[in-house]
Amino acid sequence: MELKKYLYIKGIAVSDFAEVVGISNATLSRNINGQQPYSERSITRIEYFTKGEVTGKDLIEEYEIKKEKRRKKLYDLSQSGLQSGSNQS
């Protein structure tokens, strides 16, 4: 299960969960948004505090999916910028 979904279902704020897990709110937000991979320590603690409802595999897959979406979005933006630049010539 995605951590974001778990927190929503349980009604837990990201900042509260970050405090319980022992990482900064900013780091956890970057993890959840796919801007930074989860550390091994964070993965272990998240699995523990969610009682296995969110697994390390879930966290890694979640990050990889979001990273690929970001990569594709940046590629699409760069291509549209190149196309609009070529239309101006």
C-alpha positions as CSV (number, residue, x, y, z in Angstrom):
1,M,0.0,0.0,0.0
2,E,1.2,3.5,-0.7
3,L,2.3,5.4,2.4
4,K,0.2,8.4,1.4
5,K,-2.9,6.2,1.1
6,Y,-2.2,4.5,4.5
7,L,-1.9,7.9,6.2
8,Y,-5.1,9.1,4.6
9,I,-7.0,5.9,5.6
10,K,-5.7,6.1,9.2
11,G,-6.3,9.8,9.4
12,I,-2.7,10.5,10.3
13,A,-1.0,13.8,9.3
14,V,2.4,13.4,7.5
15,S,4.0,15.6,10.1
16,D,2.7,13.5,13.0
17,F,3.9,10.3,11.3
18,A,7.3,11.7,10.5
19,E,7.7,12.6,14.2
20,V,6.7,9.1,15.3
21,V,9.0,7.4,12.7
22,G,11.9,9.8,13.7
23,I,12.5,11.6,10.4
24,S,11.9,15.2,9.4
25,N,8.6,16.3,8.0
26,A,10.4,17.7,4.9
27,T,12.2,14.4,4.3
28,L,9.1,12.3,4.6
29,S,7.2,14.8,2.3
30,R,10.0,14.5,-0.3
31,N,9.8,10.7,0.0
32,I,6.0,10.5,-0.4
33,N,6.2,12.9,-3.4
34,G,8.9,10.8,-5.1
35,Q,11.5,13.5,-4.9
36,Q,13.9,11.5,-2.7
37,P,14.2,7.8,-2.2
38,Y,13.5,6.3,1.2
39,S,16.5,5.5,3.3
40,E,16.9,1.9,4.6
41,R,16.4,3.2,8.1
42,S,13.1,5.0,7.1
43,I,11.9,1.9,5.3
44,T,12.5,-0.3,8.3
45,R,10.8,2.1,10.7
46,I,7.8,2.7,8.4
47,E,7.3,-1.1,8.1
48,Y,7.5,-1.4,11.8
49,F,5.1,1.5,12.6
50,T,2.6,0.5,10.0
51,K,2.7,-3.1,11.3
52,G,3.6,-4.2,7.8
53,E,0.7,-2.6,6.0
54,V,3.2,-0.5,4.1
55,T,6.2,-2.7,3.1
56,G,9.7,-1.8,1.9
57,K,8.7,-3.2,-1.5
58,D,5.7,-0.8,-1.5
59,L,7.9,2.2,-0.7
60,I,10.5,1.4,-3.3
61,E,7.9,0.7,-6.0
62,E,6.1,3.9,-5.1
63,Y,9.3,5.9,-5.5
64,E,10.3,4.3,-8.8
65,I,6.8,4.9,-10.3
66,K,6.9,8.6,-9.2
67,K,10.5,9.0,-10.4
68,E,9.5,7.6,-13.9
69,K,6.5,9.9,-14.1
70,R,8.7,12.9,-13.2
71,R,11.2,11.8,-15.8
72,K,8.5,11.5,-18.5
73,K,7.0,14.8,-17.6
74,L,10.3,16.6,-17.9
75,Y,11.0,14.9,-21.2
76,D,7.6,15.9,-22.5
77,L,8.2,19.5,-21.3
78,S,11.6,19.6,-23.0
79,Q,10.1,18.2,-26.2
80,S,7.3,20.8,-26.2
81,G,9.8,23.5,-25.6
82,L,11.9,22.3,-28.5
83,Q,8.8,22.2,-30.8
84,S,7.7,25.7,-29.9
85,G,11.2,27.0,-30.4
86,S,11.3,25.4,-33.9
87,N,8.0,27.0,-34.8
88,Q,9.4,30.5,-34.2
89,S,12.1,30.2,-37.0
